[in-house]
Amino acid sequence: MAKQSAPRELAGIAPKLVDVTNDVLFGDVWERPELSPRDRSLVTVSVLAALYRGEQLPYHLGKALENGLSVAELSEAITHLAFYAGWPNAMTAITLLKRIADEQSA
């Protein structure tokens, strides 16, 4: 699995943010052994969906699939969080998941 990193094009405007993202978030937090990458992806997708972070969600849905979560598992997590985080959040997340799943199966 390729190591995650912040988009390089952001380094021109926010070099420190890119450095911290790469070194701390992806280089340390995501690498800690207490949770598997699969579990970290499930937590991350759930939080992004619950907080209505649609811009970051597609990347992390794709990463979750790479980290071993299935479309069915992600769909179930999104369905579950609809009752805790709100219907619009879940509908946005499931729409993004469908788009990503369709792109991967094409």
N, C-alpha and C positions, 0 to 999 in steps of 0.2 A: 504494500500500500504506500502510495506517495505521501510524503509529509505535507501537511496543509500549510498554506502561507497566505498572507494578505496579498491582495492584488498589487502587482508591481507598479502599476500606473499611479497608485496613490502615494508612492514614495516621494514624488516631486512636490506634492502639496503638504503632505503630513509624514515626513520621514520617521519621526519618533513614534507615531502611532503604528506605523508599519513594523518598525523594529520591535516594539513591545508586543504587538500581536504575534509576530513570528517567534520571538524569544520566550515570552512568558506564556501566552495563551496556548499556542500550538507547540512550542518547544518544551514547555514544562507541564502545564495543567493537563493538556490532552495526553501526555505521555505517562502520567502517574499510573502505577499498576493497580490501585485500589478499585478502579472501574475499567472495564474493557472499552475499547473504542465503540463497540456496538452499544453498550449501555450509555456511554457519554453521548452518542448520537441520539438515542431515544430521549434522554433528558433535554438535550439542546433543541431538538425539533419540538418537543412538547412546550418548552418555555417560549420559543420563538412564536409558535402558533398561539399560545395563550396570551402573549403580549402584543399580538397582531403586528409582528415584524416581517411583513411580506417581502421586503427587499432581501433580507438575509435567508429567508426560509428555503428558496429553491436550491441554493448551494448546499445547505445542510440536509435537505431531503435526499439529494443525490449522494452526498457523503454517507448518509445513513444506509442507503442501499448498498454502497460499496463496503460499508462496515458490517454487513451481514443481516440487516433488518430486511424483512420482506415488505412488499407493498401491502399485503394483508395485515401485517403487524402494525405498520404505520397508520393504515386506515383505521384499525381498531383503536389505537392510541388517540387519534384525532377525534373519532366518534366519542370516546370516553371523555375527553377534555371539553367537548361541546357543552356538557352539563355543568362544568366548573368554570370555564373561561369564556363562555358565550358562543352562541350559534354562529354569528357572523365570522368570528375568528376561525371556527372549525370549518365553515364552508369555504373560506378563502384558502385555508391550508389543504383541504381535500381537493380543491380545484387545482392547486399547484402540484399536488402529488399526482393527480391524474395526468396532467400535462407532462410531467417528468417521466412517469411510467410509460405513457404513450410514445414519447421520444425514444426511450430506451428499447422499446419493443419494435420500433420501426426499422 
